[in-house]
Every structure is written in C-alpha cells, then in structure tokens.
Amino acid sequence: MFISSAFAQTAPAAAAEGGMLSSLTSMLPLVLMFVVLYFVMIRPQMKKQKEHRAMIDALAKGDEVVTAGGLLGTVTKLGEAYLSLELATGVEVQLQRSAIVQVLPKGSIKS
C-alpha cells in the first residue's frame, strides 16, 4: 500500500521533466499563431507602407495625383512635408505629402 521511498524521491524529477515538455508543447500553438499573423498581416502592411513612402518621395512637379479625400489634381510645388496641388485652373490647395494616395498616369485629368 505504501509507495517505497526510493520511488517517491524520483517522482518530482520525472514530473519536472514532463512539466517542461508539457509547457513547451502548450506554447507551440501560440508561437505558430504569431508566425502566421506576421506573414498574413504584419509583413504585407509593412511592404505597403514602404511602397507608399517610396511613391511619396518620388513625387515631382507636374505629377497628377489622387488625395486621400478623393481630390484629383496636379502637383505645382513641392516642400519637405507639404505640397501644392492645382485642382482646377486658378484653384490651388496645400496638402501634406502623406495625403497622396496614388499617382495617376500623365493625361488622366482632363483640364
């Protein structure tokens, strides 16, 4: 009925080894979820931000662009953080560079 003292003394060591393996096994799904999240959401978003930054840096005078608000115009002046956009003849607005969403092909906007 009683457990021998030699067997009882080895039980905590065996449980500790099994417990370590068990905790690593229980962490595996969490690690896998993070890896999948990185490749499905985080990495594509970082790539998109990098492309947008490159587009903003490549803006030049005369480019036809679309703003985040949906306005179409031609870039007339460029600054460090701001640019001037001509929406129509004689109508010019100042915008942050980051408000530009897309650069259109030349001749897209009919004047």
PyMOL commands that set and color helices and strands:
alter all, ss='L'
color gray80, all
select helices_A, chain A and resi 5-57+97-99
alter helices_A, ss='H'
color red, helices_A
select strands_A, chain A and resi 64-67+72-78+82-88+91-96+100-104
alter strands_A, ss='S'
color yellow, strands_A
deselect
rebuild
show_as cartoon
